[in-house]
Amino acid sequence: MKVAVSACLLGVPCRYDGKAKPCAAVREFLETHVSPEDVVRVCPEVMGGLKIPHPPSEIQTDLLPEVVVHDVEGTDTTKAFELGAQVALNAAQQAGCTHAILKAKSPSCGVGKIYDGTFTDTLVEGNGVAAQAFIDAGIIVSTEDDFQEVFS
């Protein structure tokens, strides 16, 4: 199995706030089930050109099905999110990834639940921009919260 993984879950300080979100369960799973060369680290936001740190962004879910991403200051960051999704997907596909473990709730990587674009911590059904690109490409996606069930 080849797996694309959100770099922040592996301890890389690449989140919007300049921090990591290391997940021991993900790291343990990868160490015991996946060869190191079969793990592809991705950070769509960095891959799309956003600097670290940067203001938090959310998908404006009231505009769906059009995908529009704004940061908390009102700047449209859609192009960076779309570029990052494509670059991350290309990296995963070139490596032959069939699975992905992505950061939950993220506007890039969230799977099933994302913030609604109001910056009020309101979760709604939906996928991040990169997560949706991975799904559309046939990659099995999960988050740090559900990867063990999804992969079994």
C-alpha positions as CSV (number, residue, x, y, z in Angstrom):
1,M,0.0,0.0,0.0
2,K,1.3,3.5,-0.9
3,V,-0.2,6.3,1.2
4,A,-0.3,10.0,0.9
5,V,-0.3,11.7,4.3
6,S,-0.9,15.2,5.5
7,A,2.6,16.3,6.5
8,C,1.2,18.0,9.7
9,L,0.1,14.6,11.0
10,L,3.7,13.5,10.7
11,G,5.0,16.3,12.8
12,V,5.9,18.8,10.0
13,P,5.1,22.4,11.2
14,C,3.2,23.4,8.0
15,R,-0.3,24.3,9.3
16,Y,-1.7,27.8,8.8
17,D,-0.6,28.6,12.3
18,G,2.9,27.4,11.8
19,K,2.4,24.3,13.9
20,A,2.2,20.6,13.4
21,K,-0.6,18.2,14.5
22,P,1.4,15.0,15.0
23,C,-0.8,11.9,15.4
24,A,0.8,9.0,17.1
25,A,-1.8,6.5,15.8
26,V,-1.0,7.5,12.2
27,R,2.7,7.4,12.7
28,E,2.4,4.0,14.4
29,F,0.2,2.6,11.7
30,L,2.6,3.8,9.0
31,E,5.7,2.4,10.8
32,T,4.1,-1.0,11.2
33,H,2.1,-1.4,7.9
34,V,3.8,0.8,5.2
35,S,7.4,1.0,4.0
36,P,8.9,4.5,4.5
37,E,9.4,4.8,0.7
38,D,5.7,4.2,0.3
39,V,4.6,7.2,2.4
40,V,4.2,10.5,0.5
41,R,4.0,13.6,2.6
42,V,1.7,16.3,1.2
43,C,0.7,19.7,2.4
44,P,-1.6,21.2,-0.2
45,E,-1.6,24.6,1.3
46,V,2.2,24.9,1.1
47,M,2.2,23.2,-2.3
48,G,-0.3,25.8,-3.5
49,G,2.1,28.7,-2.4
50,L,0.6,29.8,0.9
51,K,3.2,30.9,3.4
52,I,3.5,29.5,6.8
53,P,2.0,30.9,8.9
54,H,-1.0,32.5,7.1
55,P,-4.5,33.5,8.2
56,P,-6.9,30.6,8.5
57,S,-9.1,29.9,5.5
58,E,-12.5,28.2,5.1
59,I,-14.5,27.1,2.2
60,Q,-17.5,29.4,1.8
61,T,-20.1,26.6,1.9
62,D,-23.0,29.0,1.2
63,L,-21.6,29.4,-2.3
64,L,-21.5,25.6,-3.1
65,P,-21.4,24.0,-5.6
66,E,-18.9,26.7,-6.6
67,V,-15.8,26.3,-4.5
68,V,-14.6,29.6,-3.0
69,V,-12.1,29.8,-0.2
70,H,-11.5,32.9,1.8
71,D,-9.2,33.6,4.7
72,V,-10.5,35.2,7.9
73,E,-9.3,38.6,6.6
74,G,-11.5,38.2,3.5
75,T,-8.8,37.4,1.0
76,D,-9.8,35.0,-1.7
77,T,-7.4,32.0,-1.5
78,T,-9.2,29.7,-3.9
79,K,-6.5,29.6,-6.5
80,A,-3.8,28.6,-3.9
81,F,-6.1,25.8,-2.6
82,E,-6.9,24.6,-6.1
83,L,-3.2,24.6,-7.2
84,G,-2.1,22.9,-4.0
85,A,-4.8,20.2,-4.4
86,Q,-3.5,19.6,-8.0
87,V,0.2,19.5,-7.0
88,A,-0.5,17.2,-4.0
89,L,-2.7,14.9,-6.2
90,N,0.0,14.8,-8.9
91,A,2.6,13.8,-6.2
92,A,0.4,11.1,-4.9
93,Q,-0.5,9.7,-8.3
94,Q,3.2,9.8,-9.5
95,A,4.1,7.7,-6.4
96,G,1.2,5.3,-7.0
97,C,-0.7,6.1,-3.9
98,T,-4.0,4.2,-3.5
99,H,-4.8,5.6,0.0
100,A,-4.5,8.9,1.8
101,I,-4.7,10.0,5.5
102,L,-5.6,13.6,5.5
103,K,-6.1,16.2,8.3
104,A,-9.6,16.3,9.5
105,K,-11.8,19.4,9.1
106,S,-9.2,21.2,7.0
107,P,-10.3,23.3,4.0
108,S,-7.6,21.4,2.1
109,C,-7.7,18.0,3.5
110,G,-11.0,17.6,5.5
111,V,-13.0,14.5,4.7
112,G,-16.7,14.4,5.4
113,K,-16.7,17.5,7.7
114,I,-15.3,21.0,7.1
115,Y,-15.9,24.4,8.6
116,D,-18.7,26.3,6.9
117,G,-16.9,29.5,6.0
118,T,-18.2,31.7,8.8
119,F,-15.2,31.3,11.1
120,T,-17.5,30.4,13.9
121,D,-16.3,26.8,14.4
122,T,-19.4,25.5,12.7
123,L,-18.9,22.1,11.0
124,V,-20.9,21.0,8.0
125,E,-20.8,18.0,5.6
126,G,-18.2,18.4,2.9
127,N,-14.7,17.8,1.8
128,G,-11.6,20.0,1.6
129,V,-10.4,21.0,-1.9
130,A,-7.5,18.5,-2.0
131,A,-9.6,15.7,-0.4
132,Q,-12.2,16.1,-3.1
133,A,-9.5,16.0,-5.8
134,F,-8.2,12.8,-4.3
135,I,-11.7,11.3,-4.1
136,D,-12.4,12.2,-7.7
137,A,-9.1,10.5,-8.8
138,G,-10.2,7.3,-7.1
139,I,-7.8,7.5,-4.1
140,I,-9.3,6.1,-0.8
141,V,-9.3,9.0,1.6
142,S,-9.6,9.1,5.4
143,T,-8.6,11.3,8.3
144,E,-6.6,10.7,11.4
145,D,-9.9,10.0,13.1
146,D,-11.1,7.2,10.9
147,F,-8.2,5.7,8.8
148,Q,-8.2,2.4,10.7
149,E,-11.9,1.7,9.8
150,V,-11.5,3.0,6.2
151,F,-8.4,1.0,5.5
152,S,-9.7,-2.3,7.0
